[in-house]
Amino acid sequence: MARRKLKYRDVVGKQKGLSKSKKLDRKKSKPPNKYKAFTKSNKTNNGYKRKRKDVVPREPDKETVKKPKVDILASAESSSDHETDNEDYMGKLRESFGCKNKSSVAIETSESEIDDSGDEVEYETNNVEDAAYETKQDEFVNEGDSEEDSKSSIKASGKTNKSLSDEETDNETDKDMLQEEDDDDSDDETDKITLEEEESDCDNVRDPFVKHVFYELHDNLLESLQNNPVSVNRYTKFWPQLGKLFIQIPICRDISIENNAEFSISEKKSYAPPGEIPLPIDVKSVKPSELYIKTQICKNILKGNKTTDPNSEEIFTPLQAEIFSIINNYQDLYYPQRTFNNAEELRYVYCLHVVNHILKTRLKVIHHNARLSKKDEVPEEFRDQGLIRPKVLIIVPFKEAAYRIINLLTQILLPEDKGNVVNKKRFVDDYTGNELAMPKKNPRPEDYEQLFQGNSSDDFKMGITVTKNSLKLYANFYSADIIIASPLGLRRVIGAEGEQERDYDFLASIELLILDQMEIFFMQNWDHVVHIFNHMHLQPKESHGTDFSRVRTWCLNGWAKYYRQTLIFSSLVAAEINAIFNRKCLNYAGKVQVVNPVEFGSVTQVVVRNEHVFRKFNIQNPTLDLTFFVNKVLPKQRDSSMRQTLIFIPSYFDYVRVRNYFNKESIDFVQICEYTKEGKVARARDMFFHGDAHFMLYTERFHFFNRKRIKGIRHIVFYQLPVFPHFYSELCNLMQEVNMNRKVGSMLYMTITVIYSKNDAHRLSAVVGTEKAARMCQSDRDVYLLVTGD
C-alpha cells in the first residue's frame, strides 16, 4: 500500500499557543501497546485489515551498548541517512514535536488517509519493520525534525509528492471499483467462506446428483445406449398415488474394476453407476437432508409449498413424494395424468428439483475456483462445467405458466425478508395482464376458463441467472442458468435452415429439460417441439467464452444426450409424445412412464341418446385416410336426409385436403378453421343453422381456442378422433333439441360416425376405455356400434 503524504504540520507541529489536533491528543492518551503488524477488523471483505499502530519510543539505556536506529517508515535505501547514535538527538526531536515527556512521537495520520467510513488507510509493513520487530529494538527514530529533513527523507526514499498523490488516486479508484462489483462476485465471496461447511454435501458420493453427473459412462453401458432401439430391462411397479409404473433401465453388464493389481502406477477409474429402480420415500418421516436437498432452501420448503397442510410438518403431499422419488433419482419421467387440481403440486416439485440442481452445480464450481486459485494447471477432477452455461430448459405454452414458475423459483430460493429479484417490475408488467374477457351471457366451459386465465401469450423467452441470494431475470442466454420459453419463442431464436441469423448453441449442454402441459403444444405447433429436440446437444459454432479445461469429458465426447434428464407432464396419452419419450429421451439412468388404463372413456359423458358408429380402416399410411373417407363415408353423408353434417378434423393438413376435394367436387359446404376471421365465422354458423349449407368443416384448433357452440348439428363425422377426449362428448352434447332449428330436419334421425385406425389406439382408449379399445383395434371386425343416453 502507498504511504500517506507528509505535511509540514505533521513534522513540526502547529504554532505555539494553538490547540493540538484532536486525533493527536487521542493518540497521545493511548497507553503504550505492544507492536503489532496486523489487527483483525470486520469492516473489510476478507475479514482482515492492515492497520498501523502507534509505536512508543523508549529512552535509550545508558548501560547498554548503543545500536544503530532503524527508520521504519523510510525505505531501506534511505535508512543509512537517518542513523545516529547521539542521545541528544531524541531530545531535539521531542522539542520539535512539542513533547515535554517521553511519550509517543509517532507522526499523526493525515486527513487524506481516512476513508469515507472513518477507517485509516491500510498500510503494508516492509521488511525493515519485521527485522526490527524480530530483533526487539528498543529505540525509535522518526523522520526528520524540520521541513528540510522531511523533504530530504522523501527524496531519499525515491517517492516524490506527485508519485504519492498518484498512488492515493489509484487506491481511491480501486475502492470505487470494489464497491461497484456485481452481485454475483459478492455472493461468490460469501460462498467461499462457507465452502468448508458445505463441502461434505457437495462431495457426498451417495447424492444422486454426484452419481449422475460426475462420472463417465462405461463402454458396456455406452454400447447399450447407442443401440437402436436402446437395450433395456423392463420392470413394472404399482405405487399408491401414481399407480402402474413402466420402468426401463439400460442394460449394463457387470463393470469390472480395472487395474486391480496391488502394485500399479495406473490410476483406478470410476464409472457412472447403472440405473436403479426408484424407491418411494416415506413422506411422514423423511427429512429434507435425507433427500440431499441443499440446506439453504430447506427452510423455504414448507413456506413455499402451498399444497401441503399448513399445520403439518410434512414437506410433500403423497403425490409429490412419489414424483420426487423418481426425479431426484435423475431418471426421465412421463406423467400423463396432469389436471387442474394437481397442477400446482407438480409445478412445485419440479421447481424444487431445478433449484436444488442449480445450487449444487454452482457450489461445486465455486469450490473448485477457490482451489484452482492456488494451482497453475487444471486437474481432471476439476472438470465441472458444460460447453455452454445454460443447464435447465423449461418449456411451457403460456406466459401465465411461466409467471407462476418464476414466482415458485423465487419462493424456494429466496426467503421473504432476504434476496433480490433483478428486473422484477419489468417481469410483472410483461407477464401479467392481457387476460381474455370471458362472456357472462354464454359462459365458456370451466376447463376453458382455467386454461386461459392470466396472460395467454405464446411467444416469450427468458434467461434467468441464479446466485446465492438473488435471481436475475432477462439475462442473456449464455450467462443464464435457466431458460424458460414457449415453443414459438425458441423457434424464433433457433431459426430454420437457410436463415442467416440462427442460434442454437445454448441448447448444447442442457442437463434438465422440463415440458409442462405438453398436450397444448399440439394446438400451437407440434413441429416447433420436434424442431427443438432436433437441435439439442449439437456442437456449438462458437466458444462463448468457455474454459475447455473445465468442461466435463462426457460433454466433449458428445454424450450429453445420455446425461440429460427429461420430465414430461401432460393431461393425456398421445402417440406423438410417446415417440418423443422413446426416441429422444436417452437418459442412461433410465426412464419411468405412468401407464394407468382408462376405465371409463369420455363417451360415458354423452347425455344425448344416440348411436355411435366406429369404422376402422386398415390402411397403414395415415395420409391415405382421405381415400377411405371419400369412398366409404362421404357417399352416405351426401344424401339429402343428411343435411347439417359437421365434419370434425383435428389436423389442419387433413382439413386442407378435404377442403380442396370439396371445392373440386363443388360440394355445398362452409368452413371454420383457426385462420377464419370472425365475420366469416358468424356467417358460416348462421348458414349452417338455417340449413343453407349441407356440410361444415370444423377444425379442433378453432374449437380449442374459441369453444363456440355450433347450433343445428344433426350429424357428426369425426374424420379422426380428437386429441382432447372431452371434445368428443362436448360436441355430441350439442345435438340437443334446444340447439336445433325445428324448420330443418327431424330429431328422430341423427347419427355420429367415427373413423379410426390402429394408429389411433391412445385416442380411442380415452374415448371408449382401454379395454374396449384393445378389442376394437385387435378384432377383425371393421364396424362397432355404441349407444349412449340409456
PyMOL commands that set and color helices and strands:
alter all, ss='L'
color gray80, all
select helices_A, chain A and resi 8-12+22-29+79-82+88-96+111-113+127-134+147-156+161-179+183-193+195-202+208-213+219-226+288-291+295-304+318-327+343-372+380-382+399-413+424-431+446-451+477-479+487-494+505-507+518-524+526-534+548-550+553-556+560-563+575-583+602-605+622-637+640-642+652-665+678-689+700-706+726-732+737-739+758-768+770-778
alter helices_A, ss='H'
color red, helices_A
select strands_A, chain A and resi 39-40+48-49+232-239+243-250+332-335+392-395+420-422+461-466+470-472+482-485+512-516+565-569+591-594+610-616+645-649+669-672+695-699+715-718+751-756+783-788
alter strands_A, ss='S'
color yellow, strands_A
deselect
rebuild
show_as cartoon
